[in-house]
Amino acid sequence: MPAVTDGQPTPVASFESSRDLLFGVAYRVLGSVTDAEDIVQEAWLRWDRVDHSGIADPRSFLVRVTTRLALDRLRWAKARREAYVGQWLPEPLPTGPAIEEGAETADSVSMAMLVVMETLSPLERVVFVLREAFEFSFADIAAVVGRSETAVRQLARRARSHVGERRPRFRQDREVRRRVTERFLAACLGGDLRALLDLLAPEVTLSIDGNGRRGVARNPVGGAAKVGRLLVCGLRRVLRPAGIAAAETDDIGGGSIVDVNGGPAALITAGGEPIAVIVVDVDRAADLVTRIWIIANQDKLRGVGAGRRPGRNRHIRAAG
């Protein structure tokens, strides 16, 4: 690496100071912790090989490299997700209460927002993330994506309108959501249909990412009665780890509340291993569950509950 004059950060220090920002951008663009970490690693490899003497703004350079890598990966991933058996849901990101320091930051990484962003085109999603989550200027975004500033403004306006039509109508309250999630988890694990129905909004919808597992609903299920019956009668089958016989599902029942994607969620375990994360959206005015997402794809749960890295919540802070 080239020599660094006094007062200038080393290339390693420059990268490390931007690492959390780079992960935050990549995760929001891709909805995958694993892919985002891969992108950050690839960005480092490119940074390590470049001539740093010609780079006036390392942060901007690294964001540009990371965003373009993430955009390329998302275009490739879109095709795979369209062929995914059943419903594809984002990979849960372990966070923590510290994210509540910024409600907008928590909202931009919430499961509800990530699901909505899946409906954007790859380029719209990148522009939306950089503008709405990180408050990049249109000129800076134009330089990142290689489009004119006018085109970027149009993309941002289209993406904002699309997201606005589909995002939750209410701001989540952390304590309300935790209380409702605890009651929801107890009702599910206890097989208490009446208690569950008392928590479900009439128009509630349930989406399950079971990675093609047999017996798992491959399309969203709507309506309190249908959702309630599925959760009470079929939850153990849905959450049964691959290779575990029905007679062995008595071990399924361990549950706890964890922080993922900026808020409380239910973690289900079997034999001490995570087998599902359940995230709910709550109508704060009525304390009723309006959306339920169950991620039971084992490949997406390896970091949940295990503390993938200390301080993971730092990766989702906004820029600045």
N, C-alpha and C positions, 0 to 999 in steps of 0.2 A: 504494500500500500504506500501511497505517497506520504512524504513527511507532512506533519501538521505544525503550523507556526504557533507560537505562544498565544493563548487566548482563544484559539479555535478548537471546537470539539473534534475528537477523533471520528473517523467514519463509523467505528463501532458505537461510540456514544451517540452520534447522530441517529443511527438506526434505532438504538434502544429507546431513545427519547420519543420516537415516533411509533414504536411497536404497538402500543395499545390502540392508537388511532388507526393503524393499518388493519389490525384485527377487527376493530369495530366496523370499518368500512366493508371488509371482506365478508364478515358474518352477515351483515344486513343485506348485502347483495346476494349472497348464496343461501342463507338460511341453514347453513351446515357448519358446525364447529370444526369438524375434521377437515372439510375443504378449506375453510378460512385459515386454519393453521398451516395447511399445505401451501396456500397462496402466500402467506407471510414468509414462510421458509424460502419459497422461490424468489420472492422479492429480495430477501437477504442475499441469496446467491447472485442475483443480478447486481445488487448494490456492491457486493464484494469484488466484482469483476470490473466495475466501471472506473473511469478516470475521474476521481473526485475533484481534481483541481479545476475542472471546467463546470462544476455544479455550484451555482450561487445560492440556491435554496434547496437543501437536502430534503426537507419535509415535503415540499411540492413535488419534487422528483419522485420520492418514494410513494406518495399518494397516487401519482399518475401511473407508476409502474404497477402498484397493487391493484388499482381500479381496472386497468386494462387486462391484467391477468384474471381478475375475478369476472370481468365481463366475458372473456373468452371461455372461462370455465362454466359460467352460467348458460351460455348458448349451447354448449355441449350437454350440460346437465338437463336443460329443458327437454331435449329429445328423449333422454333416458326417463325423465319423470313422466312424460306422456305415455311411456310404455310400462310404467310401474304398475304392478298388480295391486289393485285396491287404491286407497287414498294415500298420497304422499303428503306428509306433514313435516314442518321444519324440525331440525334437531334441537332439543332443549339445551339452553345455555345456562349453566349454573351461575347465579348472580348473588345478590345479597341486599340487605336493607339499605346499604349505602347508596344504591341507585335512586332511592327515593329523594335524594338531594335535588334531583332534576326530573320533574314529572314528564317533561317532553322527551327526555332521554329514555325513560322507562317505556313510554308509549312507543317510541320508534323501534324498540327491540321486543315488544310484546308479541305473544303468539298470535293474537288477533291481527296485529299489523303485518307480521311476516306472512300470514296466510293470505291477506289481501294483496300484498305485494307480489305474490306468486302469479296473480292475474295480469300483471304488467308485462310489457315486452322487456327483454333484457336491457335495452338502452334506456327505456323509461324508468326502469327500476334504479339503474345507476344514477341517473340524473336526480331522481326523487330522493335517494339516500343522501347524496352529496349536498343537495340543497336543503332538504327538510331536517335531516338528522344532524348535519355538520355545518350548515349555514355557509357553505362555500358560495362565492360570488358566481354569477352566470359566466363571467369572463374566465374564471379559474376552471369551471366545469367544462367550458368549451375547449380549453386547452387540454384537459384530461381526456375527453372523449373524441377529440378531433372533429368537432362540428362547429358551425358558426354560432355566435352568441344568440342570434335570432332563432336558430333552430333549437338551441338548448332551452330558450324561454318557452317555445311552443311545446317541447317535450315535457317540461316541468309543469306547465299549465294543464296539459292533457293528463299527466300522471296524478296531479293533485286533485283534479276533478274526479277521476276514476276512483282513487282511494277514498275521497270524501263521500262518495255515494255508497261505499261498502264498509267503511270503518264503523266501529261501535258508536252508538249515539251518546254515550255517557263516559265520563272519566272514571276510571277504576279507583275505588277507595281501598287502600291496602288492608285495613282492619276488617272492613265489611267482607272483602273477598276471602280473607283468611278464615273468618268465622263461618262463612257459608261453605268454604272448601272443607273445613273440618266436619261439619254436619253432613255434607255430601259424601265424604269418604266413609264416615261411620255408617251411614244408611246403605251404601253400596256393599261394604264388607259384611254388614249384619243382615243383608237380604231383606231390609225393611222397606217394602214397596210404598207403604203409606207415607213414611217419613221422607222418602225420596220424591214422591209426587208433590209433597208440600213445598219442595225446594225448586221444582222445575217450572219454568214459565210455559204457558200453553204452546208457544211456537218454538220451543227449544229444539236445537239440532245437535246431533252427535256425529263426530267424524273420528274414525279409528284408522291409524296407520299400523297395520299388522304385518306388513311386508309380504302380502300374498298368503297369509296363513289361512288354511281351510276353516270355514265356519265364521270368519270375520266379515262383517258387512263391508262391501266394497264401495258403497256409495253412502253419502250422508243419510242419516235416519232422522226424521222430523216428527214432532208432536210429543207431548209429555207422556202419553200412555205408552206409545211404542218405545220411546227411549227408556222409560222407567222399567218396562218389562225386560228389555234387552239387558239393562245393567244389573237387574236383580237375578234374572234367570240365566244369563249367559256370560256374566263377568268372569267367572272362573275359567270357562272355556276359552274366552277371548285372551285372558292373561296367562294361560297355561304355557310355560316355556316349551320350546320345541323338544320333543323326545320324552316329555313327562306324561305319563299315563294319567287318565282321569282319576284313578284311585289314589294318586299321589298328590292331588291338588289341595289336600287339607293344609299343606304347608303354605299355601297362598292365603294371605290374610294380613301379613304385616304391612302396616301403612304408616306414613309419617308425612309431615308438612315440610316442604323444602322450598327454597327460593330459586325459581328459574325464570328467565326472560323478564326480570323486573318485578316479580310478584310471587305470592304464595301459590304452590301447586301440591298435588298429592303424589307421593312416591309409593308405589306398591313393590314389595319385595317377596322373594321366595328363596328360602335357604340362605338368607342374607344377601342375595344378589338382586339388583333392580330389574324388574320385569316390565314396568310400565310407569309412565308419568301421565297424570291426568291434570289438565289445565281447564279451568272454567272461566267464563265471562259472566259477570253478575250485574244485573240491573240494580243499581244502588237504591233507587227509589222504592223498589219492591222487595229487595233482597232475594231475587229469584235468579236462577241459572238460565241464561239464554243460549250459551254455546258451550259445548264440551268437546275437547280434543284429547284423545287417548293415543299416546305414542308408545306402541308395544313392539316396535322394531328394535331388537336387541342391539344392533349395531349403532343405534343412536343414543344408547343409554349408558355407555361405558364411562362417561365423565360425571354422571348425575349421582349425587350422594357420596361420591368418593373424593371430592375436592381435586378435580383434575390438575389444577395448579393453584397454589396460594395466591389470593388476590385476584381471582378471575374477574370479579366485579369491576376491576379497574379497566378492563378491556372495552367497556361499553359507555365510557364517559364521552360526552360530546367534545368536539374539537375546541381548542382555544385555551 
